[in-house]
Amino acid sequence: MLGSRVALWIGVFVGCLVSMGNLSIVWSFQVAQQQRSIDDINKELDKRFEEWREFLKEASQARVDYFAEERGQSIKNRERYEAAYRKAREHKDLLSELHVEKLNASPNPDEALRRIALSIAQDYFREERMHRCFELTDKLLRFEPDNPTLRILNGSSAISSNRFDEAQDFLFNWGQLEKDLSNETRALFENLAVLRESFAKESLIREAEAKADDLPRVLMSTTRGDIVVELFENEAPQTVANFIKLVETGYYDRDLNFHRVVPGFVAQGGEDLSGAPFYTIYDEFGGANDRPHFAYVLAMAKTESAHSAAAEFYITLRPLPGLNQKYAVFGRVLEGFDVVESLTHTHDRDDQLLTGVVPDKILAAKVLRKRDREYFPNIFMTFPRPSPRTQGEQPPDK
């Protein structure tokens, strides 16, 4: 398990180094208030690159020790590996960010830097990090407006991240490239007119919500960073009440895994195999006021049985209109889009479990604000002892 994972990382990273030659690697921790010079960025690149190499070495050594030591020591080596793996992955992101910062600081980036940035955009696309892919390709198109690869990446990431007007522009001006899109992306484009109309209505609702500025918000801290969600109390008051009560009682403060992260589908978490919270709630969907499954919305996972949702939730990673009115959408991501899209994939695109994967975790959750009322779950059924469910609640098959 560990061996294949480390080998994959080293293979990918070495491939990147060969393609980049002697150039340093880049993007930024967070956008600085004042733009740094290219020399400063290059110094930061060199430093982070050396740190990244050290984390790779540590992960590789921990993998060797894991198989060589006795079981008790192997557990510690497993923890060493997981820590080094996470640090290496974080530094890979930092290196990519520094490259993008360098691109932004260059009034006329040379071909080598543009090629590296394109490679980063392709990585984002393969990793289903559509929010970043769109932003980066949008920058690159200023310098290479007729590049078909950039156009495909930009159009695909646009429709996958709720940028339906930009997706319409791609279809109108570059429709001949539609044949080169993935099957999933082509399916979205076939439904583009409906998506645009639906999102126009959704945008009006969001504008009204922003004006009222009173919807509950929750901060979720994860092993990849923080996510802020705003909850749709107007349309799903009981589901929101259940979620807030779980947050306030510390249910999500127990290192629960994002156990089902499927590329281009959902990031699902909140599962407790003991059966907690030992109840289910009434379904809250199927009405005229249901909020649609656009990208980055929060919804309750459930089994095929009615009223079987409890504590598991999922965040959509692209528009999923096929799930509309089948699951209760009760919020949306307000901050932390990059965090959501960087969650470790635990399943492949066919929803098959991957082996040797270290899942990301929900570390803690807290209510940032709520309305002045009591929040209690509308319970459908309680379980006096641990539930026999061991597979977890599920959105439907992909």
N, C-alpha and C positions, 0 to 999 in steps of 0.2 A: 504493500500500500504506500508506504513512505517512499520506497525506492522509485516507483513510477512517477510519483508527484515531483520529487526533486529532479529526476532526469528530464521531465517535461520542462520544468522551469529553466534548468541550465541550458537545455537545447534551444528554447525560445530566446533566452537572453544572449547566448553566444551568437545565434543567428542575427540578432539585432546589432551586436557589436561588429560583426563582419560587414553587414550592409552599411553601417555608419562610418566605417573606416576609423580615422583618428579623431573624428568629431566628438565633442562631449555631448552628454545626454541631458534633456531639459523639460519643464512647465512650472508653477510656483506654489508655495504652501497656500497662500491666499493672496489675492491681488493686492499689491502694496499700494499705499496711499500715493507715493511718488515713484515714478518709473525708474528702475535701476538701469545703470549702464550695461552695455553688452559685456564689458570686461568683468563687471561684478557678477553678472549672471554666469559667465563661464567659470569663474572661481567657485561659485556655489555648485555648479555642475560637477566639477572635478571632485569636490569634497563629498558630495552625496553619492557619486559613483563609487568612490572608494569604500564608503560605508556600506553601500549595497553589496559590494563584492564580499565584504566581511560577513554580512548576514547570510549570504549564500554559502560561504564556507562553514559557518556555524550550523546551518540547517543540514548540510551534507554530512558533517561529522556526527551530529546528533542522530541522523539516520543510521550511520554505521554502528554507533554505540547502542542504538535501540535493539538491533538484532544480536549484538555480541554479549550484552549483559543479562543478568538474571532478571526475572519478572519485576521484582520490586524496583530495581534500578531502571528498568526499561520504561516504567511509568514516568520517572523523572526525565528520561531522555525524550519521551514523547512530548512532554511539556516543553522541553528545550526546543524541540523541532517546531512545535506549533508557534512558539514565541518568535523564533528566528524566521520562520516562514512568513508570519504576519509582517514583521519588520521589513523583510525583503520585498514583499508585495507593496507595502506603503512607500518604500523608497523607489520602486519602479514607477509608481504614480507621481511621486515628486519629480523624478527625472523627466517624465513626460510633461508635467506642468511647467518645468523650467524651460523646456524647448518651446512651449507655446508662449511663455513670457518673452523669450528671446525673439520669437516671431513678431510679437506685438511691439517690441522695442526697435525692430528693424524697419525703417521706412521703405526699403526696397530689398527684401530678403533674397539672398542668392539661391540658386537652384538646389544646392546641397541642403540648405535649411528647409526649403519648401518640400524636398523629397522626404526628409525626416518627419516633418509635420504631417505629410500625407500618410506615411507609415503609421504614425500615432493615430490618425483618424481611422485608418483601416483596423487598427487594434481595437479602438473604441467600438467600431461597428461590429466586429467579431464578438466582442464581449457584451454586446447589446447595451452599451452605454450611449444611448441615442441622444441624450441631452448634450453631452460633451461633443459627440460626433457632429451634431448640427452646428454648434457654435464654432468649432474649429474649421469645418469645411466652409462655413460662411465667410470666415476670414480669408481662407486660401483662395476662394473664388474671386476675390478682389484682384488677385495677381494672375489667376489662370481661369478666366471665365468660361473658356471653351473646353476645359478638361472634362471628358466624359466620365472618368472615374470619380472625380469630385462631384459632378452633377448627380450621379447615381447615389453616392453616399449621402449627399445633402438632401436629395428628394426623399430617400428612404428614411433617413433619421427625422426629417420634418414630419412626415405623416405618422411616424411612430411616437412622436413626442408632443402631439396635439397641435402642431403648427400646420393647420389645414390650408390656410391661405397660401403659404409657401409651397405646400404640396401641390396645390392647384396650379401655381406658376410653373412648377416643374413639369406637370402633365401637359400644360398648354405649350410651353416652349421647347420641351425636351421629351415629348411623348414617344419619339422613336426609340428611346432608351428603356421604355417600360418592359420590353421583352427580356432585359437583362436583370430585372429585379427578382428577388426570391419569391417563392409561391405565396408565403405569408404576406409579404409586402404588396404584391399584386392584388391579393384579396382585399387589402385595405383600400387600395386605389380604386378598385371596382365599386367600393362602397363610399367613395369620397364625398359624393354629393349629399348623401344622408348624414355622414359624419360632420360635414361643414354646417349643415342646417341645425343639427342637434347641438353642436358646440356653440353656435351663435346664441341659442337659447340658454345654454349653460353659462356662457359668458355674461349674459344679462343677470342671471341669478347671482353669479359671483360678484358682479359689480354692486348689486344691492346688498349682498352680505358684507362687502368691504365698507360700504357706506354706513351700515348699521354697526359694524365692528363689535359684535357681542357674542359671536359663536365661541364655544369652548375650544381650547387648544391644549395639546399634550406634547411634551418633549420626550422622545424616546432616545436613550443613549444606547449605542450599539458598539460592537468591537470595530466598526468601520467609521464611526462618527455619530453625530446627532441628527435626528430627524424631527422636525416639527410638523404636526398634523393639525388641521382644523376640522372640527367635527360638524356634520350636517344635522344639527339638532332639530331644525325646522321640519325636515322630511323623515328623520329616523330617530325620534326622541327616546324610544325605549332601548334601541341598540346603543345609542350614545350613553344613556344612563348606565347601562351594564358596563360599558368600556371604562367610563370614568370611575365607577365603583371599584372595578378590578384594579385600576391604576392606583387609586387612593388606599386600597388595602394591601398594596405591595405585591400583587400577583405577578407582575412582570419584572420584579426586582430580583430574579432568581437565576440569571444566566440561561434563560430559555433560548433554544436554538431557532435560527431561521432554517428549519429542517427541510424545506421544499422550495428551492429557488431554481426556477426553470427559465432558461434564456428565452426572452421574448414573450413570456407569459406572466408569471406571478412570483413574488417573494413572500413566502408564507411562514408565519411564526406564531409563537404563543402556545405551542403544544406542551402539555404536561401528561406524561404517560401514566401517572397515578390516577388520572381521571378528574383531577381538580379543574374547575371549581366545584365539581360534584352537582352540577345542575345544567339545564339547557334553558334557552330563552325562546320566546315566541318569534317566529319569522316576521320580518318587517319589510316586505317587498311585494311587488305585484300590483301596486296601485299607480294612479296617474302621476303621482309626484316623485316616483323613483328617479334617483340620479343615475345617469348612465355610467358605464364602465369605460371612461376615458383613461389615458395613461396616468399613473401616479395617484389613483384613487384608493381609498381604504375600504375594504369590505369584509364581511364575516364569512369565514369558512364554515362548512357544514357537511354532513353526510347527505345521502339521497333522501333520507327521512325528513319529514316536516318537523320544524321546531327543534332542530338538533344542534344549532349553533350554541357556543358557550363562550370560549375565550380566544380561540384561534382566529387570526385575521390574515388577510393577504393584501399586498399592494400590487397593483397592476403595473406591468413593465411596458405596455403599449396599449392602445385602444383594443378592447375586447367586447365588441357589441354582442357577440354570441352569449355573453353571461348576463345581459340585461334582463331584469325582472326574474332572475333566478337566485340571486344572492343580495343581501342587504348592503348597499353602498352607504357608508355612514361618515365619510370624511375624505380628505385629500391631503397630499403632501404640500406643505407651504414652504418649507425650507429643508434642504438636504437631498435634493434630487440626485446629486453625485453619489451620496452615501447609499441611497436605495439601489442605484444602478451598479454599484461596486460590490454589493453583497455576493459572497462566494456562491457560485453555482453548485448546487448539490445534486442536480439532475441534468441529463442531457436534453436536447431539444425534443426528444420523443418522450420526455418525462420518465426516463429510466434512471434509477439511483446510481450515482457515480461512487466508486470505491476510493478510499484513501483521501477523502476530502475533509478538510477541517471547516465545519460550518461556522458562520458568524453567529453572534449571540445578541440577544436583548439584555443589556446589563441592568437597566433601570428605566423607569418611566415616572413622570410627574405631571400633574395638572398645572398648566401655566395660568389658565383662567377658566371660569365657568359662570353660568348664570346663577342668579340668586334663587336657587331652589334645591330641593333634596333630589339626589340621584340614586335610585334603587333599580335593580334589574327586574324586569317583568318575567318571572320564572314560570316555565312551562312544566318542567319535571326536575325532581331532585334525586340524587343518588346517595343512599345512606352509607355506602361503602365504595371503594375505588371502582371506577367504571371498567368493564372488560374491554373497552375500546383500546386498541394498541396501535392502530394504523394512522390515527389522526384524522381530523376532519378535512374534507377535500373540496376544492372547487371541482367542477366536472373535468373529465379527461380532456386533455388538450385537443 
